[in-house]
């Protein structure tokens, strides 16, 4: 085949692949609207087979970072975008039947938020309990107390949703490890690496705003207003900023699955608008905390203290006579996503423009509530050490780093790679 024909086929194939991804994501959202919640999506676990360790290797230590479980919105500002305006429209008698139903559901969600803004929901606690139970059942050798490894060390930010996640997770682990000692610490001291606030955040924030502005055209505000109101002309006189109002309607709706009342509030949205809202939030998150062409280096400054902590604590655990069986860390999506993006795990190893992230990357899969990175350390009788990585409890790899055997990496090569970052 002539070279230019081969090149043309490759170009067409790559374009077809790229253009096909948004359609695939749209189909995913159509089948499961809950996926539209992006980083508000509740945790979803599906059982997968884990690759057995090479002969002679046994797990003995786990290094772990988890985002807190499902939570309430962090402030009433999310509701203020739309609820006061809905109240005015309700008093004017211009809510449609769907508008009345949505408003009633939203009031129940808001009432549950009272006194609990930013805190873990009942579901969030259950998510962490289940993950803790599975990690203990999957790697019982780590929690057996053999070889004197009887200590579990926990670190959390001082935020309630992280602390309660830590408690729920460890309560489940402890039921399978009654002879181990669990220590807990939470505070601003640990935020320096669990969820740092670097000087370049203003740069990232401004870029996120640019990404959002470039995608606002994807939201058909008229379509939403026609669903909620029986007099859209009057509604528009009340609502001066239709985009912000509709954004608020979506944000209130997308947090609902995390609550106890849990009404289905996304059913009032057209599938094109669901895709539009997901795209905007997806790309903003990719811009601010992932591996975008534009901000990857700035994001890496968030991850580096955590990468250093992972290496230092692992070396402490590997020292002769160490009693450490596990280091469990609990933080936020703004700590975890920069970590896995900078490390470059599978699915985070390629840099795309944040303006087009929705063509390649799905935040609802990568940074849902209770997402976690688990690094399982194995050793054989010769003292050789291998590590397997699990992201959201599924095996993952680092494409830039050659594994030793299947998904298993030698500690020396992984350590050198992490320090190089």
ChimeraX attribute file (.defattr): number of C-alpha atoms within 10 A of each C-alpha:
attribute: neighborCount
match mode: 1-to-1
recipient: residues
	/A:1	5
	/A:2	6
	/A:3	8
	/A:4	9
	/A:5	10
	/A:6	10
	/A:7	11
	/A:8	11
	/A:9	12
	/A:10	12
	/A:11	12
	/A:12	11
	/A:13	12
	/A:14	12
	/A:15	11
	/A:16	11
	/A:17	13
	/A:18	15
	/A:19	13
	/A:20	14
	/A:21	16
	/A:22	20
	/A:23	13
	/A:24	13
	/A:25	21
	/A:26	22
	/A:27	14
	/A:28	15
	/A:29	20
	/A:30	17
	/A:31	10
	/A:32	10
	/A:33	20
	/A:34	22
	/A:35	25
	/A:36	29
	/A:37	26
	/A:38	25
	/A:39	26
	/A:40	25
	/A:41	23
	/A:42	28
	/A:43	21
	/A:44	13
	/A:45	13
	/A:46	7
	/A:47	7
	/A:48	9
	/A:49	7
	/A:50	13
	/A:51	11
	/A:52	11
	/A:53	18
	/A:54	15
	/A:55	7
	/A:56	10
	/A:57	18
	/A:58	20
	/A:59	21
	/A:60	25
	/A:61	26
	/A:62	25
	/A:63	22
	/A:64	20
	/A:65	26
	/A:66	29
	/A:67	27
	/A:68	32
	/A:69	34
	/A:70	31
	/A:71	26
	/A:72	23
	/A:73	22
	/A:74	12
	/A:75	13
	/A:76	14
	/A:77	11
	/A:78	16
	/A:79	19
	/A:80	15
	/A:81	21
	/A:82	23
	/A:83	21
	/A:84	11
	/A:85	16
	/A:86	25
	/A:87	13
	/A:88	15
	/A:89	21
	/A:90	16
	/A:91	10
	/A:92	12
	/A:93	13
	/A:94	20
	/A:95	26
	/A:96	18
	/A:97	13
	/A:98	16
	/A:99	22
	/A:100	17
	/A:101	14
	/A:102	23
	/A:103	21
	/A:104	13
	/A:105	20
	/A:106	21
	/A:107	14
	/A:108	16
	/A:109	24
	/A:110	20
	/A:111	12
	/A:112	16
	/A:113	20
	/A:114	11
	/A:115	8
	/A:116	17
	/A:117	16
	/A:118	17
	/A:119	22
	/A:120	24
	/A:121	23
	/A:122	14
	/A:123	18
	/A:124	25
	/A:125	22
	/A:126	16
	/A:127	25
	/A:128	29
	/A:129	21
	/A:130	15
	/A:131	23
	/A:132	23
	/A:133	20
	/A:134	17
	/A:135	19
	/A:136	20
	/A:137	15
	/A:138	10
	/A:139	16
	/A:140	16
	/A:141	16
	/A:142	25
	/A:143	27
	/A:144	19
	/A:145	20
	/A:146	12
	/A:147	11
	/A:148	13
	/A:149	21
	/A:150	21
	/A:151	19
	/A:152	22
	/A:153	16
	/A:154	20
	/A:155	23
	/A:156	30
	/A:157	24
	/A:158	17
	/A:159	19
	/A:160	16
	/A:161	26
	/A:162	26
	/A:163	25
	/A:164	21
	/A:165	29
	/A:166	30
	/A:167	18
	/A:168	22
	/A:169	27
	/A:170	24
	/A:171	17
	/A:172	19
	/A:173	25
	/A:174	18
	/A:175	12
	/A:176	19
	/A:177	21
	/A:178	12
	/A:179	13
	/A:180	19
	/A:181	16
	/A:182	16
	/A:183	11
	/A:184	15
	/A:185	15
	/A:186	19
	/A:187	13
	/A:188	14
	/A:189	13
	/A:190	19
	/A:191	20
	/A:192	15
	/A:193	21
	/A:194	29
	/A:195	23
	/A:196	18
	/A:197	14
	/A:198	12
	/A:199	11
	/A:200	12
	/A:201	14
	/A:202	10
	/A:203	12
	/A:204	19
	/A:205	13
	/A:206	11
	/A:207	18
	/A:208	23
	/A:209	13
	/A:210	14
	/A:211	21
	/A:212	18
	/A:213	11
	/A:214	11
	/A:215	18
	/A:216	16
	/A:217	11
	/A:218	15
	/A:219	19
	/A:220	16
	/A:221	18
	/A:222	13
	/A:223	12
	/A:224	21
	/A:225	22
	/A:226	17
	/A:227	18
	/A:228	23
	/A:229	23
	/A:230	17
	/A:231	16
	/A:232	19
	/A:233	13
	/A:234	13
	/A:235	22
	/A:236	15
	/A:237	9
	/A:238	14
	/A:239	20
	/A:240	11
	/A:241	12
	/A:242	19
	/A:243	17
	/A:244	14
	/A:245	22
	/A:246	21
	/A:247	18
	/A:248	19
	/A:249	25
	/A:250	24
	/A:251	20
	/A:252	24
	/A:253	24
	/A:254	24
	/A:255	22
	/A:256	27
	/A:257	21
	/A:258	25
	/A:259	22
	/A:260	13
	/A:261	13
	/A:262	14
	/A:263	18
	/A:264	15
	/A:265	20
	/A:266	22
	/A:267	13
	/A:268	17
	/A:269	17
	/A:270	15
	/A:271	17
	/A:272	15
	/A:273	17
	/A:274	24
	/A:275	25
	/A:276	21
	/A:277	22
	/A:278	27
	/A:279	29
	/A:280	24
	/A:281	22
	/A:282	25
	/A:283	27
	/A:284	25
	/A:285	23
	/A:286	30
	/A:287	29
	/A:288	27
	/A:289	27
	/A:290	30
	/A:291	30
	/A:292	25
	/A:293	15
	/A:294	17
	/A:295	21
	/A:296	20
	/A:297	13
	/A:298	21
	/A:299	27
	/A:300	21
	/A:301	19
	/A:302	28
	/A:303	26
	/A:304	20
	/A:305	17
	/A:306	24
	/A:307	21
	/A:308	16
	/A:309	13
	/A:310	20
	/A:311	18
	/A:312	13
	/A:313	14
	/A:314	21
	/A:315	14
	/A:316	13
	/A:317	21
	/A:318	17
	/A:319	10
	/A:320	8
	/A:321	11
	/A:322	15
	/A:323	20
	/A:324	25
	/A:325	29
	/A:326	26
	/A:327	22
	/A:328	20
	/A:329	28
	/A:330	31
	/A:331	29
	/A:332	24
	/A:333	22
	/A:334	21
	/A:335	24
	/A:336	26
	/A:337	28
	/A:338	27
	/A:339	27
	/A:340	25
	/A:341	24
	/A:342	24
	/A:343	23
	/A:344	20
	/A:345	20
	/A:346	16
	/A:347	17
	/A:348	21
	/A:349	17
	/A:350	14
	/A:351	18
	/A:352	21
	/A:353	17
	/A:354	25
	/A:355	23
	/A:356	18
	/A:357	23
	/A:358	24
	/A:359	21
	/A:360	19
	/A:361	21
	/A:362	23
	/A:363	26
	/A:364	23
	/A:365	16
	/A:366	20
	/A:367	24
	/A:368	24
	/A:369	27
	/A:370	29
	/A:371	29
	/A:372	28
	/A:373	23
	/A:374	24
	/A:375	21
	/A:376	21
	/A:377	26
	/A:378	25
	/A:379	19
	/A:380	14
	/A:381	9
	/A:382	8
	/A:383	9
	/A:384	12
	/A:385	20
	/A:386	26
	/A:387	25
	/A:388	25
	/A:389	23
	/A:390	19
	/A:391	20
	/A:392	22
	/A:393	19
	/A:394	16
	/A:395	19
	/A:396	18
	/A:397	21
	/A:398	19
	/A:399	15
	/A:400	12
	/A:401	14
	/A:402	15
	/A:403	18
	/A:404	14
	/A:405	12
	/A:406	13
	/A:407	20
	/A:408	25
	/A:409	23
	/A:410	18
	/A:411	21
	/A:412	13
	/A:413	15
	/A:414	19
	/A:415	18
	/A:416	11
	/A:417	13
	/A:418	16
	/A:419	12
	/A:420	7
	/A:421	13
